[in-house]
């Protein structure tokens, strides 16, 4: 599935309408689910709505993050630092929790692969700071050193495909959405529509962490 496919174009338009017009997930669901319901793997409505809800959230977070990156670039002369901000609760991934509070220059290459969202259901963000803000709020007079990248090989048990990704980042999210939002949105939509078995596994993993029930 790619740009030009009628289903992709309809989903893409509905996602952008949600950002521009504040469309609710319910309205998005009513517009998109009928496009998929005649597919065998999308026949079970409750499971399908959960997939759409996860996709909706991932796309919205990616687009908001992309816009935020533009603002970061605009003001980085006055606020040159970014602090990684993870929600510290039991649902947070261990790697994301470890990155919480880390302060790096906005131009640090680490953000090329770790600027959030960093996965499905990722709730992380960044806080842009001036020198004074960074020292006042974190006690740091200089930026941290980015942690070394640890590459892992992740295997999609649904398809058997293996890919190399940074540890702590879900496949397809190891890009900066401020630079690659179009590719990321295309990947999120295509993965959800074409590989629902994988999305079901993602949702099961989220529930195992005590995360939200998507689509409820």
Helices and strands as residue ranges (DSSP letters): H 6-21, H 25-36, G 40-42, H 45-75, E 81-85, H 94-99, E 103-105, H 111-114, E 125-129, H 131-138, E 151-155, E 162-166, H 177-194, H 196-208
